[in-house]
Amino acid sequence: MKRTRVKICGITRQEDAWAAIDAGADALGFVFYATSPRAVTASQAQAIMKTLPPYISKVGLFVNAAAAEVQQVVAETSLDCLQFHGDEAADYCEKFNLPYYKAIRVKPELNLIQCELDFASASALLLDTFSEKAVGGTGQTFDWTLIPAGMQKPVILAGGLNPDNVTQALQQVQPYAVDVSGGVEAQKGIKSQEKITAFMQLVMQQDAIRNRAV
Ligand SMILES: O=C(O)c1ccccc1NCC(=O)[C@H](O)[C@H](O)COP(=O)(O)O
């Protein structure tokens, strides 16, 4: 029985965290990147994290942050995992004694098999949309045919997913997990309970169809 994991990223409010958990999400993302409209401080994030039940993964997102900044956030929060969304190298990502995902902003000329080798220590690769305008949270999809068959690491599909396109994404890519932020928002930084629920139901529906077929 296969199940697609779901991370809801860009959590800024306790009620949004709980809307995601109640709908069945596996992981919550907290953005520690000051220029993002979804940015939280360590103390804001920890105030939310301490209300969460067990078995929900708390992921801290950083973009080219100084190592000391990451260390401080790790010390002040109960993060389970780190997500590096900038140009970080593997030896930097490995410094923090926590599992990490490396976000790769996909472009046609990029060799994703080489990325898996470059980030051999990563728990997963998170494939997101490349944009000149923003490092992440673009709300735009990328060309999923650029993902090669036979990737060895778990693939977390991100970038512009929403209730209108997640079914097609799951059918086409069959990723280990999907990651969504803007597609389940009412406005930037504020999640919509209805959109989260719709998104989760579609993922579960697709999993049920896939499991019936095998
Ligand atoms: O959300 C942001 O503002 C952000 C800023 C800088 C780097 C990454 C950022 N977000 C990444 C995510 O929320 C997700 O991991 C993923 O990229 C999905 O975003 P979206 O396209 O909005 O679904």
The ligand as a Tripos MOL2 file, in Angstrom:
@<TRIPOS>MOLECULE
LIG
   23    23     1     0     0
SMALL
NO_CHARGES

@<TRIPOS>ATOM
      1 O1          7.6540   30.3490    0.2510 O.co2     1 LIG1
      2 C1          8.5310   31.1850    0.0730 C.2       1 LIG1
      3 O2          8.2940   32.3990    0.1290 O.co2     1 LIG1
      4 C2          9.9170   30.7560   -0.2570 C.ar      1 LIG1
      5 C3         10.9210   31.6960   -0.3270 C.ar      1 LIG1
      6 C4         12.1980   31.2960   -0.6420 C.ar      1 LIG1
      7 C5         12.5020   29.9960   -0.8770 C.ar      1 LIG1
      8 C6         11.5050   29.0380   -0.8100 C.ar      1 LIG1
      9 C7         10.2180   29.4170   -0.5080 C.ar      1 LIG1
     10 N1          9.2120   28.5000   -0.4800 N.pl3     1 LIG1
     11 C8          9.3700   27.1420   -0.8610 C.3       1 LIG1
     12 C9          8.1540   26.3770   -0.5700 C.2       1 LIG1
     13 O3          7.2570   26.8080    0.0800 O.2       1 LIG1
     14 C10         8.0090   25.0060   -1.0470 C.3       1 LIG1
     15 O4          9.0380   24.2070   -0.5620 O.3       1 LIG1
     16 C11         7.8280   24.9010   -2.5310 C.3       1 LIG1
     17 O5          8.7790   25.5870   -3.2060 O.3       1 LIG1
     18 C12         6.4370   25.1650   -2.9830 C.3       1 LIG1
     19 O6          6.0890   26.4780   -3.1740 O.3       1 LIG1
     20 P1          4.7800   26.8240   -4.0700 P.3       1 LIG1
     21 O7          5.2010   26.9260   -5.4920 O.co2     1 LIG1
     22 O8          4.2600   28.1150   -3.5430 O.co2     1 LIG1
     23 O9          3.7960   25.7270   -3.8430 O.co2     1 LIG1
@<TRIPOS>BOND
     1     1     2 2
     2     2     3 1
     3     2     4 1
     4     4     5 ar
     5     4     9 ar
     6     5     6 ar
     7     6     7 ar
     8     7     8 ar
     9     8     9 ar
    10     9    10 1
    11    10    11 1
    12    11    12 1
    13    12    13 2
    14    12    14 1
    15    14    15 1
    16    14    16 1
    17    16    17 1
    18    16    18 1
    19    18    19 1
    20    19    20 1
    21    20    21 2
    22    20    22 1
    23    20    23 1
@<TRIPOS>SUBSTRUCTURE
     1 LIG1         1 GROUP 0 **** ****
